[in-house]
Structures are given as structure tokens and as C-alpha cells.
């Protein structure tokens, strides 16, 4: 795995079909993972559906809503609907807050440390 982090960081995330996976791998390589989080966070009022979790995994990437829709083979309106539901369930108002809250709840890999 020596040198793999630099190689993966060089990949343009917006040009890969696996942007969310790439972000997760880089988080692990940089020493952040769900297991590394020590914060105990209260769970969301309502559990996220499997489809909402799929959309959630794309939020740390730089992909736009239409690009996420393309990756998931759904319409941009479907992505927007799922995002509204995710925001409501996580009790947040925007994408960055949703990512932060999802990491606290260990739904996403932890933030990179450099």
C-alpha cells in the first residue's frame, strides 16, 4: 500500500464512477475510520433507508446532484427527494452538516487528517 494514497489523491473524483468509495478509502489510508471515532452521538430520529444511505455516501465527494443521479441511475429529482429526507432524519440543513452528522453517527468514514 506504500504510495497508494498519493496515487488515489491524484484521481479526479468527479471523473470516476466510484467517487464515494475513493473518498472512503482515502479516509482509511489517512487514519480515519468509523472505528477511530470516539464521539458518541445520538442516533437519528428515524433510520435512513438503504437508498438514502447510497445517496449519503456520495455527499463527501464533489459530485453535484445531477452527477450523483447519473452514478445511481436515477433522476436528479429523486436525488433531491432523498437529500431532503436525509437532512430531515439527520436534523441538518445542508450538505456539509449532513456529512459531519453522518460521520458522528458512523454512517460515513471519519474526516481525513493531514
Beta strands, then each sheet from edge to edge (+ up, - down):
end
